[in-house]
């Protein structure tokens, strides 16, 4: 019998199933943020939705992990049912010993043309012989070079170790077709021969009997009590599921052979056709062509920049100045603001300010306060945290953030709220008030303080589209090693890799669950909640982030309260030769596989080696990030002159306000103003 959570998936009695490649996915092998946002909104309202793909769950999750799918994902053309949120294999079909022997006999070409997908415990490994391969197959292995589950084995027999469940051969049509003609004569397994969606190569896929998309979709529909089936697809392997569906819709870019079996033709995969169809059919969440709602704005592309109140004030002064009067007014302002003599703001002349204002107008969609919304920095020193156990909101000084918010509103810019909780900012007044109180009081008062602070942010800045709720919570092994080398004291962390800081000691282990729940209560469902962290490529840190996300998802399943919408990846690159394209591919694939939207929140590239390496990192990053669904991007500073690492020239805009050559690709990928 299905569990309560499983039965809840059957709301509406109609099951919607889509293919991924060429259907839900765009031609760059990503799913747009708009599609993810739209489908997730419909799922929240009761839409029963999943996908059926020839991909493994390990390959699908980095792309489709952002979808909040409750039903099993149908992968490997029906051979494997998997959990899209965790990647766990729920059901799998495997070859018998007799079938393995027959496959080895019938496929002497396998080492040159293919690999075998075998289940080893909870993991699926793609195993191949290290020999000469077809160019197409070698390209596949090169793409997954950083993936430890795609690996060579020493002998032909060991290709089928563990529980073999799938055989794949890749090559030119004339190479693969004769093999297909040979193996399809055997009726004990399922064979599929078709051209790849994206490349000029052909794939032959062999899996155990009764493993097709159609048969497995029917099994899912029967298990969860659906009485109608609506499907979407583009390729030949979608024909069987089209034949069993009550309604079947081909995208306009589908093969003619599939369109013959379709109930109707919808738009192109590049135009979010499936999401638009579902929106129109099952209830409009927002009108993409009309006035943007909060949910639509959360799905928009954004090219953002960090900004501070000095720059905002100087931009306002520039607006009311002439080339002749600006310098004097700038210096008068900076003197009154006690800016240091070597402050970079003193170098912002009228021409540079003009270029800065023009850059914001043409390219920037969103701004992030550098420090003005952070806890503690702008608190009023003379005010206490509480008066008779009631939070004293007079402690909070938002006057500096207010200036930035007013600037954002005036110029039609979105704003992200950054950041609520950070180990580096703990109010002195809060610690003083808690001194001497018992553990229960300390926790109760701290949560009340956090809630009041968040409520002020929500009420003062209603245009905030997302909030970095927790910043840099995971211990950083590289940071700790550096501190040890410099003779600096380190810090404690628990067995999960979480910093044991003031917040941890006061609120307890897994405190982030309570803080995120509180944030959802305060900010509601239309503001995205983000966990923001850095040093994304460190493998130990990745394990910590995965633990955090897994615990959040468990909490969500148990309570029905969504805690996290996105992971904020700061992407402060050091500028080392180790920061290669493969390095970026690894960490983007890992984080996308956690099933949350990815946002780049503090991007820059320092230069701790050579200028050539720095420029190569700029080029590599923009080739990688969009492939993993990143559409929300923030550069940490408006240009090199006002960057925290100004000497390294780490941004996309030079000291004089001129966009660097590579900047055009970033703007094209991320700026809503350029779409």
N, C-alpha and C positions, 0 to 999 in steps of 0.2 A: 504493500500500500504506500502511496506517495505521502511524504511528510506534509505538515501544514504549510511550510514555506514553499514546497513544490506545488501543492494544490493552488496556492495563491497565484502562481504563474499563469494559470489557465483562465484568468479573467477575460471575458469576452468570447471565449470558445474558439476564436480564430487564431491560428498560429501563423506568424509571418517569418519566413526564412529567406535569407539572401545569400547569394554567392559573394565572395570577397573580390578577388582579382578581376578587374575590368567591369565590376558591377558597383559594389559599395566603395571600392578603392579607386583613386584617381590614377592616371597614367604614371605618376611619379612614385607609385607604390605606397601612398599614404591615404588616410581617411581624413577629410577636412574637419576642422574644429566645428564648423557649422553642422555637418552631418552628425558628429558625435553629440553635440549639444541638443540637436533636435530629437534624435532617437532616444537619448537618455531622458529627456523631458517627457516623451511619450511613454517610455517604460515606467517612469514614476507614476504616470496616470493609469497604468494597467495594461499597456501594450505587451502582448506575448511575442517576443522577438528573439531570434538567434541567427547564427550564420552557418552555412555549410560550405566547406572549402576543401580543396585538394592539399592545402598546406597542413603541416603538423601544428599542434597547439603552440609548440616552441617557436615556430615561424610566424604564427598568426598573432600571438599576444603582443609583440612589440608594435603591431599595427592596430589591432582591434582592442587592445587592453583597456582603452578609455571608455569602452561601452559597458554600461552597468547591466550586463546580461545575467539573468537569474537561471535561465534554462541551460542545459548542456550545449556546448558548441560541437558541431558535427565536423570533424576534421579527418584528414587523410581519406577524402572521398567516401566517408562513412565508416572507415575501419576503426576510428577512435572517437568516443564521446569524452569531452574534456570540460573542465571548469575554466571559463574564460578569466575569472578573477585570480585564480591561484595557479593555473596551468596543470592541475592534477588530472591524471587520466582516470576517468570514472568507469569506463568500459572500453575494452580493446579486443580486437580479433587478432589471432596469431596463426601462423602456419604450423601444421603438425609435422612430426619428424619425417613421415613419408613424403609430405609435400616439399619439405626442405630438400630431401634427397633428389626429388624430381626436378626442382628448380636448379639445383647445382648441375644436374645432368643436361638440362635444356638450355642453360645460359652460360656457355663457356666464355662468351664475350663480356660477361658482367664486370670483371676488373677494369676493362678499358672504358666501358660505357656507363657504369652505374655504381650504386651503393645500396646497402640494405639498412632499413630502419628497424632497430631491435630494442626491445624494452629490457632494460637492466635495472631491476628494482622499480623505483618511482620515476626514473629518467628514461627518455628515449634517446638512443645514440644512433647517429648515422655513420655507418662503418664502410670503409673502402680500402682497397689495396693501394699501396704507394707504388704506382707504376705509370706507364704512359696512358694519359686519358685523352678523350676528345676535347677540343678547345672549349666546347660548351660545358662539359662536365668540370673541366679544370677551372673555368670561370666561376662555377658554383662553389667549388672548394675554396677558391681564393676569396670569395665574398664572405665565407664563414670561417676564415682562417683563425680568427680570434675566439671562436666558439669551441670550448673543450669537448662538447658532445658530438662534434663532427671530426672524426679522427681515423687514422689508418690502423689496420690490423696486419699482423705478419703473414697470414695465410688465407687461402680461399675459404677453407672451412670455417674460419673464425669470423667471416662476414655474417654468419648466421648464428652467432652466439646469443645467449640469453633467450628471449622470446621474440623471434623474428616476425614482424608484422607487415612489412611493406618492402617492395623492391622497386627501385626507380632507375631508369636508364635515360640518358640525355645525349642528344647528338643531332646531326643533320637528318633530314627526312629519309634520304636514301640509305642511311646507316641503320636507322632504328626500325623502319617499316618491316624489313624482312624478319627481324626478331619478333615483332608484334604478330606477324602472320603465323609464325611458328607456335608461339605460346598460347595464342587465343584458341587454338584447336582443343586445348585441354579445358574442360568445362568445370573443373573443380575450384577455380578461382576467378576473380574479376580482373579484367584487363581494360586499360584505357590508353588510347594513343591519340595525342592531339598536339597542336602547335602551342608554344608558350604565348601567354598574353602579351608580354612585353618585348620578347626577343625572337629573332629568326632561328629558332631551334625547336626540336620536337622532343616530347617526353612520352615514355612508355611507363605506365605505373601498374604494378601487379599487386593485388591484395587478396586476402582470403575470401572465400565464397560468401555471397549475400552481403558484401560490404560495398554498397553504392550509396550515394547521397539519398536517393529515393527511398531505399529500403530502411535506412537508418532514420530518416525524417519520419517515415510512417511509424517506426517503433517509438520515437519520442512523442509523436502526436497521440498515440494510443496510451502510452504510459501516463501522460499528464491530462488526458481527457479532452483534447481538442477535437472538434467535429468539422472544422473547416481549415483549409490550408491555402495560403497565398505565398507565392515564391517569386524571386527575382534572379535573373541570371544573364549570362552573355555568351557562354561557350557550349561546346558539344557535350561536355560531361554534365551539363545542366538539363539535357533533354529528358532523362528519366524522371527527374523531380518535376519537370514541367508536365509530364504525362500523368502524374498521379495527383497534381494540385487541382483545387477547385478553380483557382485563378492563377495565371502565370504571366508575368510581365518581363519582357526583354528590354534592356536598355537599348538606346538607338544605335550604339556602337557594337551590338551583338552580331554574331555570325548569322548569315541568312538561314542556315539550317535550323538554328534555334528559333528564329522569328516565325518560322512556319508552325511552331507548336505553341505560340504565345497567344494569350487572351488579348493582349494589347502591347503597344510599344510606348515606353516612357522616354524621358530625356536621356542625355548622355551621362556616362559615369563622371565626366569632368564637371558636370553641372549639378552635382548632388541630387541626381534623379530619384534615387530610392528614398532619401530623406524627404524630398519635396512631395513625392507621392504619398508617403505615410502621413505627412503633416496635413495634406489636403483631405485624405481619406478618413483619418481617425481623429481629427480635431486639431485646429490651428493653434499652435503655441505662440507664433509670432508671424508677422508678415514681412518676409525678407525684403520686399521691394517698398514697403511702407514705413511707417514710424517704427523705429527700433524700440523693442521692449527691453527690460533688464536682461532677460535670458538671451535675446539676440545679441545684445551688446557684449555679453560674455563670450559669444562665439566669434566675434569679429577679430580680424587681424589687428595687431597693435604694434607699432614701432614706438618704443618708449625711451625716455632718458631720465636719469636722476637729476635733480635740481635742488638748489638751496635758496634760502630767503635773500641772500646777498644778490644772487643773479636776478631773481624776480624784482627786487627793488631797483636794481640797476637798469633792467629792461623798462620799467615804468619811468625812470628818470630819462632814459634815452628817448622814449616815445615823445616826451614833452621838451626835448632839447634840439638844438641845431649842432652841426659839426663844430661850431665855434664855442658853444656854451657847455657841451657835455662834459669835457674833462674837468672843469672847475666844479661842476655840480657833483660829479662822481667823487672827486677828492673830498669835498665837503661832507658827503654822505659817509664815506669810509672812515674819515676822521671821527665823526660822531659815533660810528659803530665800533670804534676802537680796533679797526682792521690793522694788522701788522704792516710794517713798512715794506716787507717783501711779499705781501699778499698778491696772488696772481690777479685778483680783481683790479688792481691798480694798472694792469696792462690791458684792460679791456677798453680800447679806444672806440671812437664813434664808428669806424669802419667795421671793427670786429663785432661790435654790438649789432650793427645792421645785418651782418651775415648770420649772427646767432638768431636774431628775430626771424629772418627769412627762412632759416633751416627749420625752426619750430613751425612756422606757418605752412611750409611745403611738405614736410616729411613726418613730423612728430604727431602721434595720436594720444599718447599717454605720458604722464609724468609721475615720478616717485620722489617723495621728499627724502633727502639724504639722511637727515637726523630729526627733523622738526616734529614728526609724529611718534618718535621713539620715546619709551618711558624714561623718565628721570632727567634727560638733558635740559629740558626747558621747564622743569618743575620750579615752583616758587620756594625759595630756600626758607622763608620765614613761616611757611604754612605746615601744619602737621598732616599726617596721613589720615587720621581719624579724630573725630570729636565724640567722645562717649560711645565708641564702637560704631559710629556712623561714618562712612567714607566722606572725607572733606574734599569735595571736587574743586574747591578753591586752590588746592595744591597744583592742579593741572594748568599750565600756561600754554594755551594753544594759539596765542596771538601770532607767532611766527608761521605756524602751519596754516592759519587762516589766510595770511597774505598769499601763500602759494595756492591754496584752494581757490581764492578769488581770481587769481591769474588763470588757473585752469578753466574756471567757468567762463571767464571773459573770452578766452580763446578757443572754446569748444573742445578742451582736452579732457580725456578721462584721467582718473587718478587712482593709483593703488595705495592702500593703507599699509604703511611699513614702519615699524613692525611692533606687535604687541609684546611678545615675550622674548627676551634675549638674556643669556647668562651674563652678558657684559654690562647690562643696565638693570640694576636693582636699586630702587629708591632708598636712600638713606632714611627718610622719614618712616617708611614702612618697616624697615628692620628695627628702628628704634622703638616703634610702637609695639612690636611683637615681642620685644625682649622681656623675658620673665613670664610670658603667658604659657599656658599648657599647650600640648600638641594639638588637641582638638580646636582650641581657640585660634591658634596660629593658622591652621588650615582654613577654618571658617572665615576668618578676617581677610586672609590673603585672597580667597576666591571672591569675596565681596568687593575687595579692592580692584581685582582684575575685571570683574563684571562692570563696575562703575566706570573704569577707564575705557572699556570697550563701548559702553553705552554712549559716552561722550564722543568717541570717534564716529560712531554710527550716526548720531544725531547731528553733529557738526558737518559731516562730510558725506551727505547722502549720495553724491555722485561716485563714491568709491565703488569700483566694480569688483575688487577682490581685496583680501586682507592677508598679509603674511602674519599668521597667528603666532607661529613659533619659528625662531631663527637659530640656526646652528646648534641643534640639540645633540647631534651625534658627536661623540669623541672623535678626534682626528689623529690617527697614528702618525701621519707625516708632521703635523704640528707638534705632537708630543716628542717626537724624535729630534726635531729642530730645537725645541726648548731644552732638552737634555744636553744637546751639543753646545748650547750657549750658556749652560749652567743655570738656567732659569727653572724655578719649581714648576712641576707639571700640575695635573689636576686628576681627580678621581673619576672613574666611570664604572658602571655596573656590568653585569655579565652580558647584557644586551648591547653594550657599547654606548649607553646614554650617559652624558655628563651628569655627575652628581654635584649640582650647583645649588644655589639658594632655593630655586623653585622645586627641585627634586627633593631636597631635605625637608622643605616645608609642606609640600603637597603629597609626597610619597611616590613610590615607584609607579611607573605608567601614568604619571600625572598629566601627560599630554592628552589622554583620553578625556579627562574631566575638563581641561582647558578648552579643547576643541568642541566638546558638547556645549560648554558655556558660550563659546563664540557662535555656534549655530543658533542658539537661543537668542542671542543679541542681534546678529546680523541677518538672520533669516536665510531663506533658500536662494534668494536672487543675488547674493554676494558670494563669490567663490572663496572658500577657505583653503589656505596654502600653507604647507610646511616648507620652509626655505632653508637650504643648506649649501655647502660649498665642497670643493675638492671631490668632484663627482666621480673621478676615475679611480679612487682608492677602493680596492676590493673589500677591505675590512669595513670601511664606511658604508659601502653598498649593502653589506649584510645587515648592518644596523638599521638602515633606512627600510630594508625589506621587512625586518622585524616590526618596526613601527607601523608600516602600512598593513601588514598582516593582522596586527592586533587591532588596528582601526577597523578593518573589514570584519573581523570577528565581532567587535562591538556593534557595528552597523547591522549585521545579521541578527544579533540577539535583541537589539533595541528598536530597530527600524529608523534610527537617527543617523543621517549621513554626516560623517565627521570631516572627511577630506575630499576636496574636488581636484586639487592639483598639487604637483610637486614643483617647487621653485628651485631651479638649478642656477646658482649664481654665475658659474662659468667665468671665474677670474682665472685666466690662463697665465702661467708663469713665464712662458716663452722658451720652453726647453725642447730639445730634439725628440724627447719621448712623447710629446703631445702630438701624436701623428693622427692621420685620418682614421686609422684602424683603432687607435685609442679612443677617439670620439665615438666611432661606431659601436664599440663595446659598451660604453657607459650609457649612450642613448638607448640602445636596444635593451639593456638591463632595466633602466628606469621606465621605459615605455611598457615593458612587460609586467610592471607592477599594477597596471590597470588604472592609472590616473592621467589626467592631462598634464603635459609638461610645459612649463613656462621658463624662459630664460630671463632672469631677474636682475643681474648685475654684471653684464658682460663687459670685459675688456681683455686686452692681451698685452702683458708686460714684456719687457725685453731683457731677459737675464742671460741671453746667449748671443745671438746675432740678429741683425735686422732681417736677413733672408728667412730665418726660421720664424720670426714674428709675422712676417708677411705671408709665409706659407700657412701658418695657423689661421690667419684671417681668411684665406682662400678656402682652406679645408673645411672650416666650421660651417660656412654658408652652404657648402655642398652637402653636409651631413644633416644639420639640424632640421631643415624642412621635411626631410624624408621621414622623420619620426613625429610628424604632426604638430611641430612647434609653430605657433602663429602669434604667440604673445612674447615679445622680445623687448628687453630694456637694456640700454647701454648705460654704464655707470659714469655719467657726466655728459655734458653737451659737446665737449671737445677736449682736445689734449691740454689746452692751457689750464682749464679748471678741474682737471682730473686729479684724484688723490695720488696717482702715479705719473704726474705731469712729465717728469724727466724721461719716462719710457715711451711717451707718445702712444698711449695704449688704446685710443678710441678710433672711431671711423671718421673723425673730423679733425683736421690739423689745428695748430695753435691760432691760426689766422681765421678760422671758421670755414675753410674750404673742405668739402667732402673728398676723402681719399678715393682713388679709383675703385677699390673693392666695395665702397659704400653703396654703390648703385645696386649691387646684387642683394644687399641686406634690405634696402628700401623696397625693392621689387618684391622680395619674399614676405616682408612683414608689415609694411605700411598700408593701412586702409586707405590713405589718401592717394595712393598710387595704383589702386586696383581699378 
